[in-house]
Amino acid sequence: MIRIARGEDAAATHAIYAPHVTDGVATFENVLPGVDAMRERILARLPRYPWLVWEEAGEVLAYAYAGRFRERAAYDWIAETSIYVHPDAQRHGIARRLYGTLLDTMRLQGLTQAVGVITLPGTTSVAFHESLGFAAAGVWRQCGWKLGRWWDVGVWQMELQTATLPPPAVTPFAALAATPALHALLGRVP
């Protein structure tokens, strides 16, 4: 089932995230944040943006979230997205359903653009994003140093809905969390 993350999901999400920090380049973080920091991240993000988890038999197998793209107010309608899936849960369709629900949640909020930032070559992540409708929007060359080398980062962008003039305010996730629309969205995903 897909549900809204809670503070008590910090240990499980940290365990999923840890190998990407220590051995991978899906994130440029190179020091494990710790469970307490992960809890703080979840709780700090939820007032404004969604953080969703995929849970089966009481175990969190994946999580996806949106976050602020840039600090200036003009960027309020665009958000960066991330997803992490436990290795044992990959290739079961979980990522597609969880990420799709995240994107639909962002649409309910009134966000108009989603951005995925991918360390290149990132073949699997690129194919995944493009299969959902993201399009390549640019490359930042040699912008990240990790695991003894420089990495390029690609940006993939997806229009969630047509921007209107003037744009309505984005609904903070905390205000959306208790609505029937979000519950219907979360409830429709097996």
Residue pairs with C-beta under 8 A, 6 or more apart in sequence:
1 54
1 55
1 56
1 186
1 189
1 190
2 52
2 53
2 54
2 55
2 97
2 98
2 101
2 186
2 189
3 52
3 53
3 55
3 186
4 46
4 50
4 51
4 52
4 53
4 177
4 186
5 13
5 42
5 46
5 51
5 52
5 53
5 63
5 65
6 42
7 39
7 42
7 43
9 42
9 53
9 60
9 63
10 35
10 36
10 38
10 39
10 42
11 35
11 38
12 53
12 59
12 60
13 38
13 42
13 53
13 60
13 63
13 84
14 32
14 33
14 34
14 35
14 38
15 86
16 60
16 61
16 62
16 63
16 84
16 85
16 86
17 27
17 33
17 38
17 84
18 32
19 87
20 26
20 27
20 84
21 27
21 29
21 30
21 31
21 32
21 33
22 30
22 32
23 147
25 119
25 144
25 146
25 147
25 151
26 84
26 119
26 122
26 125
28 119
28 144
28 146
28 151
30 146
33 41
42 51
45 51
45 65
45 67
46 173
46 174
46 177
47 172
47 173
47 174
48 68
48 172
48 173
48 174
49 65
49 66
49 67
49 68
49 79
49 173
50 65
50 66
50 102
50 105
50 106
50 109
50 173
50 176
51 63
51 64
51 65
51 66
52 63
52 64
52 65
52 98
52 101
52 102
52 105
52 186
53 60
53 62
53 63
54 60
54 61
54 62
54 63
54 85
54 89
54 94
54 97
54 98
55 61
60 86
61 85
61 86
61 88
61 89
61 94
62 83
62 84
62 85
62 86
62 89
62 94
62 95
62 98
63 83
63 84
63 98
64 81
64 82
64 83
64 84
64 98
64 99
64 101
64 102
65 81
65 82
65 102
66 79
66 80
66 81
66 82
66 102
66 105
66 106
66 111
66 114
67 79
67 80
67 81
67 82
68 75
68 79
68 80
69 75
69 78
69 79
69 80
69 115
70 78
76 169
76 170
77 110
77 111
77 112
77 113
77 163
77 167
77 170
78 111
78 112
78 113
78 114
78 115
79 106
79 111
79 113
79 114
79 115
80 114
80 115
80 116
80 117
81 99
81 102
81 103
81 106
81 114
81 115
81 116
82 116
83 95
83 98
83 99
83 102
85 94
85 95
85 98
95 128
96 128
96 131
96 132
97 189
97 190
99 128
99 132
100 132
101 185
101 186
101 189
103 114
103 132
103 158
103 160
104 185
105 173
105 176
105 182
105 185
106 114
106 160
107 160
107 161
108 171
108 176
108 179
108 181
108 182
108 185
109 170
109 171
109 172
109 173
109 176
110 161
110 167
110 168
110 169
110 170
110 171
111 160
111 161
111 170
112 159
112 160
112 161
112 162
112 163
112 167
113 157
113 158
113 159
113 160
114 134
114 157
114 158
114 160
115 137
115 155
115 156
115 157
115 158
116 125
116 129
116 134
116 155
116 156
116 157
116 158
117 153
117 154
117 155
117 156
118 125
118 126
118 129
118 153
118 154
118 155
118 156
119 144
119 151
119 152
119 153
120 126
120 139
120 151
120 152
120 153
120 154
122 154
126 154
126 156
129 156
129 158
130 136
130 156
132 158
133 158
134 156
134 157
134 158
135 156
135 157
135 158
136 154
136 155
136 156
137 155
137 156
137 157
138 154
138 155
139 152
139 153
139 154
139 155
140 152
140 153
140 154
140 155
141 152
142 150
142 151
142 152
143 150
143 151
143 152
143 153
144 150
144 151
144 153
145 151
176 182
